[in-house]
Amino acid sequence: MAKEKTAVKESMKQIEKMSYALTMPDGTVIEGSTSLRQFAPNTAKGFKNSGFQVKVSDGKYSGNIMIIDYEKQERI
């Protein structure tokens, strides 16, 4: 009886990143990067989005950057 060989192929998951540079009204520049993540499902509309979200702050400025990647949108 011959033994069957099975090959295990490991795939490297590529992490998608977004880099940003924000120039504020006073000339302050905020730079950084963030990776793709899944957002909470929108059960009322029946879908789940993925995208990039990061909180930025520097001196007198702070806020959120949120970019949705609609190509990765999933129906739930």
N, C-alpha and C positions, 0 to 999 in steps of 0.2 A: 504494500500500500504506500503510495507516494504522498509525502506531506506537501500541502499547498502553501506556498509562500505568499504572504500578503505584504504589500508595501504600504507603509504609513507615510502620508504626505502631510507635512505641516505647512500651513500657509501663514505667512506673516501678515498680520492685519495692519494696514497702513493707516496711521492716524492723520486725519485731515485737520489742518491748522489754518487759522486766519490771523494775519498780522495787521496791526492798525497803528496809525500815527494821527493824533488829533491836535490841531492847533487852535488854542483858545483865543478869545478876543484880546487878551493882554499879551499874547505871544508865547505863553506857556505851551510846551509840546508834551503830550502824553503818548508814550509808545508802549506797545506790548503785543502779546499774542494769546490766543485761546484756542482750544480744540473743539471739534464737533461734539455735540451732546444731544440727547433726546429730551424733549420738553414733556411736561405732563400732558396726558391725553385730553383732548377736547371732546368729552362725551356728548355734549349737547349737539355738536356738529358732526360727530362721528369720525374724527381723524386724529392722528398723532403726528406732530412735526418734529424735525430735527433741525439743528442750526448751531449758531454761535452766540454765546451770551457772556458778558463780562462786566463787572462793576469797575468803573474808573474813578479815581479821585486824585486831586493834586491841588493843594492850597485852597483856594476859594471855589473850586469847581468839583462837582461829583455827579455821577449818574450811571446809567446802564446803557450798554450797547447790546442790541438783540437783532440778529440777522437770521431769518428763516430760510432754509434750503428747501424750496417747494418740490424739487426733484426727489427728495427723500421722504415726502409725505406719505403716510400709510393710512389706509382706511381701517377703522376698528369696528 
